[in-house]
């Protein structure tokens, strides 16, 4: 059994190496630089080894996205837990924006690139449910709290994306965020 355990451990390490290398390459050069050939070269394994872990680039990006949404959930949970009474909503909103600003490639993997991740379904992986749960905890109010949370998340994502893409007046970023927090705080 020790040989089998070692093989499983090595396989898990290779799997992690592929994901981490894809993220590193994307952060350095953009997602266009992440190809299965380039990843195979970077991790010093053949492409068939890479394909034994993932069906292709899209599956690798999804794995990076799952890592990203798990990181976001953790950041939001920490912001909510450490916020003074009555300030959790603002803390979560600002933590979300800070995460998106600090991790644009990761944010794109989660929210901008096409994936097969089942957002908003019972089949959603735990990291997706955890991130949504953190937002639900601060955005919810009333009988349709999940829909309210989806709308709040959409507004927040829209601000992040439009601001990041230079579509909004830069000098008003803080003011827009304050207004969004005020609107979301209303029952």
WOVEN-V384704 format. One record per residue. N is the residue number from 0. RES is the residue in one small letter. OMEGA is omega in whole degrees, 0 to 359 (* if undefined). Layout:
# WOVEN-V384704
N:RES:OMEGA ; N:RES:OMEGA
This chain:
# WOVEN-V384704
0:x:180 ; 1:x:180 ; 2:x:179 ; 3:x:178 ; 4:x:178 ; 5:x:180 ; 6:x:179 ; 7:x:178 ; 8:x:178 ; 9:x:178 ; 10:x:178 ; 11:x:178 ; 12:x:177 ; 13:x:179 ; 14:x:179 ; 15:x:179 ; 16:x:179 ; 17:x:181 ; 18:x:182 ; 19:x:180 ; 20:x:177 ; 21:x:179 ; 22:x:181 ; 23:x:179 ; 24:x:180 ; 25:x:179 ; 26:x:181 ; 27:x:190 ; 28:x:182 ; 29:x:183 ; 30:x:179 ; 31:x:180 ; 32:x:182 ; 33:x:175 ; 34:x:180 ; 35:x:178 ; 36:x:181 ; 37:x:178 ; 38:x:179 ; 39:x:178 ; 40:x:183 ; 41:x:182 ; 42:x:178 ; 43:x:172 ; 44:x:180 ; 45:x:177 ; 46:x:177 ; 47:x:176 ; 48:x:178 ; 49:x:179 ; 50:x:175 ; 51:x:178 ; 52:x:186 ; 53:x:179 ; 54:x:181 ; 55:x:184 ; 56:x:182 ; 57:x:179 ; 58:x:177 ; 59:x:178 ; 60:x:177 ; 61:x:177 ; 62:x:176 ; 63:x:180 ; 64:x:178 ; 65:x:175 ; 66:x:181 ; 67:x:181 ; 68:x:175 ; 69:x:177 ; 70:x:178 ; 71:x:179 ; 72:x:179 ; 73:x:179 ; 74:x:180 ; 75:x:179 ; 76:x:179 ; 77:x:180 ; 78:x:180 ; 79:x:183 ; 80:x:184 ; 81:x:182 ; 82:x:174 ; 83:x:180 ; 84:x:177 ; 85:x:183 ; 86:x:183 ; 87:x:181 ; 88:x:180 ; 89:x:180 ; 90:x:180 ; 91:x:179 ; 92:x:181 ; 93:x:178 ; 94:x:178 ; 95:x:180 ; 96:x:179 ; 97:x:178 ; 98:x:181 ; 99:x:180 ; 100:x:183 ; 101:x:186 ; 102:x:186 ; 103:x:180 ; 104:x:178 ; 105:x:178 ; 106:x:177 ; 107:x:179 ; 108:x:182 ; 109:x:194 ; 110:x:184 ; 111:x:181 ; 112:x:178 ; 113:x:176 ; 114:x:175 ; 115:x:180 ; 116:x:185 ; 117:x:176 ; 118:x:172 ; 119:x:179 ; 120:x:176 ; 121:x:181 ; 122:x:182 ; 123:x:177 ; 124:x:183 ; 125:x:180 ; 126:x:178 ; 127:x:179 ; 128:x:180 ; 129:x:179 ; 130:x:179 ; 131:x:179 ; 132:x:178 ; 133:x:178 ; 134:x:178 ; 135:x:182 ; 136:x:182 ; 137:x:183 ; 138:x:189 ; 139:x:174 ; 140:x:177 ; 141:x:188 ; 142:x:183 ; 143:x:188 ; 144:x:180 ; 145:x:178 ; 146:x:177 ; 147:x:179 ; 148:x:177 ; 149:x:179 ; 150:x:179 ; 151:x:179 ; 152:x:179 ; 153:x:179 ; 154:x:180 ; 155:x:178 ; 156:x:178 ; 157:x:178 ; 158:x:179 ; 159:x:185 ; 160:x:181 ; 161:x:178 ; 162:x:182 ; 163:x:181 ; 164:x:176 ; 165:x:183 ; 166:x:180 ; 167:x:180 ; 168:x:184 ; 169:x:184 ; 170:x:185 ; 171:x:183 ; 172:x:180 ; 173:x:180 ; 174:x:177 ; 175:x:180 ; 176:x:177 ; 177:x:179 ; 178:x:179 ; 179:x:179 ; 180:x:180 ; 181:x:179 ; 182:x:182 ; 183:x:181 ; 184:x:180 ; 185:x:179 ; 186:x:*
